[in-house]
Amino acid sequence: GIRKPKVEQLKKIADGLEISVIEFLDIEIENEADLIAMLKKISPFFKWDGLLHVLVGEKFL
């Protein structure tokens, strides 16, 4: 099925990336591939370990 993360989850991810949560809300993220594509678009030097730290304990993935 299609996963739709809650705003609280998006806020945690945005805070970890030091960007506005609005960056996530302006586009449709329907699956993990969409999320990864969006992250690569906003930062070619994206630090994956920072995202993993934010998601520890979350049931987002």
Number of C-alpha atoms within 10 A of each C-alpha: 5 8 11 13 14 9 13 10 17 19 16 15 21 18 14 16 18 9 13 13 18 12 13 18 11 8 11 11 18 13 14 13 10 13 15 11 11 16 18 12 11 11 10 8 9 13 12 10 9 12 16 13 11 16 16 10 9 9 8 13 10
